[in-house]
Amino acid sequence: MRAAFAVVVAALLVASGCARFDDAQSQPFTTEPELKPGPSSKPPPPPPLPPKPFPKECPAPGVMQGCLESTSGLIMLPDSQSALVGERTTGAVKEVSVRAEPKVKVVVPVDGSGDGGLMDIVLSPTYVQDRLMYAYVSTPTDNRVIRIADGDIPKPILTGIPKGPTGNTGSLIFTSPTTLLVQTGDAGDPAQASDPRSLAGKLLRIEQPTTVDQAPTTTALSGLGAGGGLCIDPADESLYVTDRTPTGDRLQKIAKDSTVSTVWTWPDRPGVAGCAALDGTVLVNLVNTKQSVAVRMAPDTGAVTGDPEVVRQDQHGHAWAMAVSPDGNVWGATINKTAGDAEKLDDVVFPLFPQGGGFPRKNEDAT
């Protein structure tokens, strides 16, 4: 589970406007006329208009924030009522809240063609001290991991990850204060996922991520399809990986001792995406079917106890990212514009369980 930090980042929104460029510059220079005060009977100017209110439809009822472009990474902030969310095609990282307009923290140059763009974000485990954010992005030539410092240009950490017309999606997660894992897609070519010389279709380990003299990456897992999501169960520190292959979607588990096992497969390929895990229950967003499901495992054996249980159906549409807030609730972020449902469904950050109750650990807790 991604850590949340005590300092909420904020940035100034830059207001954009329009200018008219006519033929004034082609006219001869003339002396500016002298301005004289008008008649004393002229009424005083009207008072300034009040600030434009935050549109009532953004956020819409029941969501933290609406009117977003299709989202990617999601980071819940310490108050559990605000978050950082990435927009895949614009490259913007926005701070959103139930109480205020979104604030743009940074805009990263990305190539948003196909399924690429700004694909995930994660804060440094020592963010309070170093103010660093990491992102997985597409450029015109590759996919890469970059580091973003306040007030500085993004700097590359890992470059040369193959980029394709599809299969670019991926995910980031810190498993320790010094270890960053990067899930890369297969770039639409499953052969690259099994090729040890390729960075595509892998779970890569970066130790001490830095912009200078970065140590070589190591491979924690290979043979991955298009990236879905990464999440850690804090109860036993197991890492869960979702990915989408030509033959089916998968949820895999990497135990603390590095043992890899397949927890569940979906031959019908519902589009696994972001996940969250706690006490042997893994929640997974299924993009194509507009669902979130709970996969539960027995505490003694780790065996799945039954078919995945649907805990969200249709509400808010196609959800990709998933994150747990400090108060225990689970949040999602949607990609309805990417999925072609923009006319019917907005892109939002929303609570999976708006009635409360937090993470559903047992069958009777799911709603």
C-alpha positions in Angstrom: 0.0 0.0 0.0 1.4 3.3 -0.8 2.4 5.5 2.1 0.7 8.9 2.8 2.7 11.7 4.1 2.0 14.6 6.5 2.5 17.4 4.1 -0.1 18.1 1.5 1.5 19.4 -1.7 -0.1 22.5 -3.3 0.6 24.5 -6.5 -0.7 27.6 -8.1 -3.1 27.2 -11.0 -2.0 29.3 -14.0 -5.0 31.0 -15.5 -5.1 30.9 -19.2 -6.6 33.7 -21.3 -7.0 34.8 -24.9 -5.4 37.7 -26.8 -6.3 39.4 -30.0 -3.5 40.2 -32.4 -4.7 42.6 -35.1 -3.0 45.1 -37.4 -2.2 47.6 -34.6 1.5 46.8 -34.9 1.5 47.8 -38.6 0.1 51.3 -37.9 2.3 54.4 -37.5 3.4 55.3 -34.0 1.2 58.1 -32.6 1.4 60.0 -29.3 -0.8 58.6 -26.7 -3.7 61.1 -26.0 -3.7 62.8 -22.6 -6.2 61.4 -20.2 -8.3 63.9 -18.2 -10.6 63.2 -15.4 -14.3 62.9 -16.4 -17.2 64.9 -15.0 -17.5 64.8 -11.2 -21.1 63.4 -11.7 -19.8 60.1 -13.1 -21.0 57.3 -10.8 -18.3 55.2 -9.0 -17.3 51.9 -10.6 -19.3 48.9 -9.5 -17.7 46.7 -6.9 -15.7 43.7 -8.2 -17.6 40.5 -8.9 -17.2 37.8 -6.3 -14.9 34.9 -7.3 -16.4 32.4 -9.6 -17.8 29.6 -7.4 -16.5 26.1 -7.7 -18.8 24.4 -10.2 -21.4 22.4 -8.3 -21.1 19.5 -10.7 -17.3 19.2 -10.0 -17.2 17.4 -7.7 -20.5 15.6 -8.5 -22.4 14.1 -5.5 -20.6 11.2 -4.0 -17.2 11.8 -5.5 -14.0 13.6 -4.4 -13.5 15.3 -7.7 -15.0 15.3 -11.2 -14.3 16.9 -14.6 -10.9 15.3 -14.9 -9.3 13.9 -18.0 -8.8 10.1 -18.0 -6.8 9.3 -14.9 -3.8 7.1 -14.1 -1.9 7.1 -10.7 -3.7 7.9 -7.5 -2.1 8.8 -4.1 -4.3 9.4 -1.1 -3.2 12.2 1.2 -3.1 12.3 5.1 -6.5 13.9 5.6 -8.2 11.1 3.6 -10.3 13.8 1.9 -7.7 14.8 -0.7 -5.4 13.1 -3.2 -2.9 13.5 -6.0 -4.2 12.1 -9.3 -2.4 11.9 -12.6 -4.1 12.5 -16.0 -2.8 10.0 -18.6 -3.0 12.1 -21.7 -2.3 15.6 -20.4 0.6 14.7 -18.1 -0.9 16.8 -15.4 -0.7 15.8 -11.7 -3.5 17.5 -9.8 -4.2 17.8 -6.1 -7.9 17.2 -5.7 -10.2 17.6 -2.7 -13.8 17.4 -1.7 -13.5 21.1 -0.5 -11.7 23.0 -3.2 -10.9 23.3 -6.9 -8.2 21.1 -8.2 -4.7 22.5 -8.1 -2.1 21.6 -10.7 1.1 20.4 -9.0 3.1 19.7 -12.2 2.6 19.0 -15.9 4.9 16.4 -17.3 5.6 16.3 -21.1 4.2 12.9 -22.3 3.2 11.1 -25.5 -0.4 10.2 -24.8 -0.9 8.2 -28.0 -2.3 4.7 -27.7 -2.4 3.6 -24.1 0.7 5.6 -23.1 1.2 8.9 -21.4 1.5 9.6 -17.7 0.9 6.0 -16.5 1.6 6.1 -12.7 2.9 8.3 -9.9 4.4 7.5 -6.5 5.8 9.7 -3.7 9.3 9.1 -2.3 9.1 7.2 1.1 11.0 10.2 2.5 8.8 12.8 0.7 8.6 15.1 3.8 12.3 15.6 3.6 13.2 15.3 -0.1 9.9 16.4 -1.8 10.4 13.9 -4.6 7.8 12.2 -6.8 8.5 9.5 -9.3 6.4 8.9 -12.5 6.2 6.2 -15.2 5.7 8.0 -18.6 5.8 7.6 -22.3 7.9 9.8 -24.6 7.8 9.6 -28.4 10.6 7.0 -28.4 10.3 5.0 -25.2 8.7 4.5 -21.8 10.7 5.6 -18.8 10.8 6.3 -15.1 11.4 9.9 -14.1 12.0 11.8 -10.9 10.2 15.1 -10.2 11.5 17.6 -7.7 9.6 20.7 -6.7 10.6 23.6 -8.9 12.8 21.5 -11.2 12.4 19.8 -14.6 11.7 16.0 -14.6 14.9 14.0 -14.7 15.2 10.4 -16.1 15.9 7.5 -13.7 15.4 4.5 -16.1 15.0 5.0 -19.9 14.7 2.7 -22.9 11.7 0.7 -21.9 10.1 -0.5 -25.2 7.1 1.5 -26.3 4.5 0.1 -28.7 1.1 1.0 -30.1 -0.4 -0.9 -27.1 0.9 -2.6 -24.0 2.5 0.5 -22.5 0.7 0.7 -19.2 2.6 0.0 -16.0 2.8 0.8 -12.4 5.2 1.9 -9.6 5.5 1.0 -5.9 8.2 1.4 -3.2 8.7 -1.8 -1.3 11.3 -0.3 1.1 12.7 3.2 1.6 15.3 2.5 -1.1 13.7 0.0 -3.4 11.4 1.1 -6.3 9.6 -1.6 -8.3 8.5 -0.8 -11.9 5.9 -2.9 -13.7 6.4 -2.5 -17.5 4.0 -3.6 -20.2 5.0 -5.9 -23.1 4.6 -3.1 -25.7 2.1 -5.2 -27.6 4.7 -8.0 -28.2 4.5 -10.9 -25.8 7.9 -12.2 -27.1 9.6 -9.2 -25.5 8.1 -10.1 -22.1 10.1 -13.4 -22.1 13.3 -11.9 -23.6 15.8 -11.3 -20.7 17.5 -8.6 -22.8 14.3 -6.5 -23.0 12.9 -4.3 -20.3 9.3 -4.9 -21.6 6.9 -7.1 -19.8 8.9 -7.2 -16.5 8.7 -6.3 -12.9 12.0 -4.4 -12.5 13.8 -3.5 -9.3 15.6 -0.2 -8.9 17.8 0.2 -5.8 18.5 3.7 -4.6 16.8 5.4 -7.6 19.0 8.4 -8.6 19.6 10.5 -11.7 23.4 10.0 -11.6 25.2 6.6 -11.9 22.1 4.6 -11.4 22.8 1.0 -10.5 21.6 -1.6 -13.0 18.1 -2.8 -12.6 17.3 -6.4 -11.7 14.3 -8.4 -12.7 11.8 -9.6 -10.1 9.3 -11.1 -12.5 9.1 -11.6 -16.3 6.5 -12.7 -18.8 4.0 -9.9 -18.0 1.5 -8.6 -20.4 0.0 -5.1 -20.4 0.5 -3.6 -16.9 -2.4 -3.4 -14.5 -1.3 -2.6 -11.0 0.9 -3.3 -7.9 -0.2 -3.4 -4.3 1.2 -4.7 -1.0 -0.6 -6.4 1.8 0.8 -4.9 5.0 -0.2 -7.9 7.0 2.4 -10.2 5.5 4.2 -7.9 3.0 3.1 -9.9 0.0 3.2 -8.1 -3.3 0.3 -8.5 -5.7 0.6 -7.9 -9.5 -2.2 -7.6 -12.0 -1.6 -7.9 -15.8 -3.4 -8.6 -19.0 -2.1 -11.2 -21.5 -3.5 -12.4 -24.8 -4.9 -15.5 -23.2 -6.3 -14.0 -20.0 -5.9 -11.5 -17.2 -4.0 -12.5 -14.0 -3.5 -11.7 -10.3 -0.1 -12.9 -9.2 1.4 -12.9 -5.7 5.1 -12.5 -4.8 5.6 -13.6 -1.2 8.1 -12.1 1.1 10.5 -15.0 0.4 10.2 -14.2 -3.4 8.0 -17.2 -4.1 5.7 -16.4 -7.1 2.2 -17.9 -7.4 -0.9 -17.2 -9.5 -3.8 -16.3 -7.3 -6.5 -16.0 -10.0 -7.0 -15.9 -13.7 -9.8 -14.4 -15.9 -10.0 -16.1 -19.3 -12.7 -13.7 -20.3 -10.2 -10.8 -19.9 -12.3 -8.2 -18.0 -9.4 -5.8 -18.0 -7.6 -6.0 -14.6 -6.1 -2.7 -13.4 -5.3 -1.2 -10.0 -5.5 -3.2 -6.8 -5.4 -2.8 -3.0 -4.7 -5.6 -0.4 -5.2 -6.1 3.3 -5.3 -9.2 5.5 -5.5 -11.7 2.6 -8.1 -9.9 0.6 -7.2 -8.2 -2.7 -9.5 -5.7 -4.4 -9.1 -5.4 -8.1 -10.6 -3.0 -10.6 -11.9 -4.6 -13.8 -12.1 -1.9 -16.4 -14.1 -3.5 -19.2 -16.9 -4.8 -16.9 -17.1 -1.6 -14.8 -16.5 -3.7 -11.6 -14.4 -3.9 -8.5 -14.0 -7.4 -7.1 -12.7 -8.9 -3.9 -10.4 -11.9 -4.1 -10.1 -13.6 -0.7 -7.5 -16.0 0.6 -7.5 -18.3 3.6 -5.2 -17.0 6.3 -3.7 -20.4 7.0 -3.1 -21.8 3.5 -3.3 -18.7 1.3 -5.7 -20.6 -1.0 -8.5 -18.6 -2.6 -11.8 -19.2 -0.8 -14.1 -18.7 -3.7 -14.9 -16.8 -6.9 -14.1 -13.1 -6.8 -17.0 -11.2 -5.3 -18.3 -8.1 -7.0 -18.2 -5.1 -4.5 -18.8 -2.4 -7.1 -20.9 -2.7 -10.3 -21.3 0.1 -12.9 -21.1 3.0 -10.4 -18.9 5.7 -11.8 -18.0 3.5 -14.8 -14.5 2.3 -15.8 -12.1 2.5 -12.9 -8.4 2.1 -13.2 -6.4 3.2 -10.2 -7.1 2.1 -6.6 -5.7 3.4 -3.3 -6.4 3.1 0.4 -6.7 6.3 2.4 -5.3 6.6 6.0 -8.8 6.2 7.4 -9.1 2.8 5.8 -11.5 3.6 2.9 -10.7 2.6 -0.6 -10.7 5.1 -3.5 -10.8 4.7 -7.2 -10.1 6.9 -10.3 -11.8 6.4 -13.6 -10.8 6.3 -17.3 -14.2 6.8 -18.9 -12.9 9.1 -21.6 -10.4 6.5 -22.6 -13.1 3.8 -22.6 -15.3 5.8 -24.9 -18.0 6.6 -22.3 -17.2 10.3 -21.8 -20.7 11.4 -23.0 -22.4 9.4 -20.3 -19.8 9.2 -17.6 -17.4 11.8 -16.1 -13.9 11.0 -15.0 -13.8 11.2 -11.2 -12.0 10.2 -8.0 -14.5 8.4 -5.9 -14.9 6.2 -2.7 -15.6 2.5 -3.4 -17.6 2.3 -0.2 -19.3 5.7 0.3 -21.4 4.4 3.1 -18.3 3.8 5.2 -17.0 0.6 6.7 -13.6 0.7 5.0 -11.8 -2.2 3.5 -14.1 -5.3 3.1 -12.1 -8.1 4.8 -15.0 -10.6 5.1 -17.9 -11.6 2.9 -20.4 -9.9 5.3 -18.5 -6.6 5.1 -18.7 -6.3 1.3 -21.4 -4.0 -0.1 
